Amino acid sequence: MGQPFHIFQGVRSVSEDGTGSKLGTIGLWLITIVFGGAMFVAGGLKFFAAEMWLSMFEAWGYPGPVSFVVGGLEMIGAAASFVPRYATYGATLVAIIMVVAAITVVAHPGEFTPTVPLVNVVVFTIIAVARRDARWRP
């Protein structure tokens, strides 16, 4: 059913049956741990540094409490990225949130640049595509 997904040329990450080479599997878990962990922390900061995030979201034109929704969704998406059955869905959720974040910081120039959100879009898209054959299907 088609060719296996390739993250790096010559290194098979995850094949159609959900298995893969050791190097590809280790690489996929490594980026999932680093970026998923960082995203989980970033989402949590929207609750623990609430005053700052409330005022920033309001400065960007969003209702302040939306920061809690975004933080919760970032945490859910990041946590789901660690579970192969749900990783495609969680990583896709995070990638979509990061697209909106990049658009927001471009539309409202200030202390943030779109670099970090765009890197996250790429990384979480790789995770989503690499785990697509292991995803849960109703």
C-alpha positions in Angstrom: 0.0 0.0 0.0 2.5 2.6 -1.1 5.9 3.5 0.1 7.0 3.9 3.7 7.4 7.5 5.0 11.0 8.8 5.0 12.0 11.5 7.4 15.6 11.5 6.2 16.6 10.1 2.8 17.8 6.5 3.3 16.6 6.2 6.9 13.2 4.5 7.2 11.4 6.0 10.2 8.1 4.3 10.3 6.9 1.8 7.7 3.3 1.1 6.7 2.8 -1.6 9.3 3.8 0.9 12.1 7.3 -0.6 12.6 10.5 1.0 11.5 14.3 1.0 11.6 15.9 1.4 15.0 17.6 4.7 13.9 14.4 6.1 12.5 12.4 5.1 15.5 14.9 6.5 17.9 15.0 9.8 16.0 11.2 10.0 16.0 11.0 9.4 19.7 13.8 11.9 20.3 12.0 14.8 18.5 8.8 13.7 20.1 10.3 13.9 23.6 12.1 17.2 23.1 9.4 19.1 21.2 6.4 17.4 22.9 7.9 18.0 26.3 8.6 21.6 25.5 5.1 22.1 24.1 3.6 20.6 27.2 5.6 23.0 29.4 4.7 25.9 27.1 1.0 25.0 27.5 1.3 24.7 31.2 2.9 28.1 31.5 -0.4 29.6 30.2 -1.8 28.5 33.5 1.1 29.2 35.8 2.1 32.6 34.3 -1.5 33.5 33.7 -1.3 37.2 34.2 1.3 37.6 31.6 -0.5 35.4 29.0 -3.9 37.0 29.7 -2.4 40.5 29.0 -0.5 39.2 25.9 -3.6 37.6 24.4 -5.6 40.7 25.0 -2.9 42.8 23.3 -3.1 40.5 20.3 -6.9 41.1 20.1 -8.1 37.9 21.7 -10.1 37.6 24.9 -7.7 36.9 27.7 -9.3 33.6 28.8 -8.5 32.2 25.4 -5.0 31.7 26.7 -6.3 29.0 29.0 -8.0 27.2 26.1 -4.9 27.4 24.0 -2.7 26.2 26.8 -4.9 23.3 27.5 -5.0 22.3 23.9 -1.3 22.6 23.6 -0.9 20.3 26.6 -3.4 17.8 25.3 -1.8 17.8 21.8 1.7 17.4 23.3 0.6 14.5 25.6 -1.2 12.8 22.7 2.0 13.0 20.6 3.6 10.5 23.1 1.0 7.8 22.4 1.5 6.4 18.9 -2.2 5.6 18.4 -3.1 9.3 19.1 0.2 11.0 18.0 -1.1 11.9 14.5 -4.1 13.7 16.0 -2.2 15.4 18.8 0.7 16.5 16.6 -1.8 17.9 14.0 -3.6 19.8 16.8 -0.3 21.4 17.9 0.7 22.2 14.3 -2.6 24.0 13.7 -2.2 26.0 17.0 1.3 26.9 15.9 0.2 28.1 12.5 -2.2 30.5 14.2 0.5 31.5 16.6 2.8 32.4 13.7 0.1 34.4 12.0 -0.6 36.2 15.3 3.0 37.3 15.9 3.4 38.4 12.2 0.2 40.5 12.5 1.3 42.0 15.8 5.1 42.6 15.7 6.7 42.8 19.1 8.9 40.7 21.2 8.1 37.4 19.5 9.1 36.2 16.0 7.3 33.5 13.9 10.5 31.3 13.9 9.6 29.1 16.9 6.0 28.5 15.9 7.1 27.7 12.3 9.7 25.3 13.5 7.1 23.6 15.7 4.7 23.4 12.7 7.4 21.5 10.7 8.4 19.2 13.6 4.8 18.3 14.7 3.9 17.8 11.0 6.7 15.3 10.8 5.5 13.5 13.9 1.9 13.5 12.6 2.9 12.0 9.2 5.4 9.6 10.7 2.8 8.1 13.1 -0.1 8.1 10.6 -0.1 4.4 10.1 -0.3 3.7 13.8 -3.2 6.0 14.4 -6.4 5.1 16.0 -9.3 4.6 13.6 -12.9 4.4 14.8 
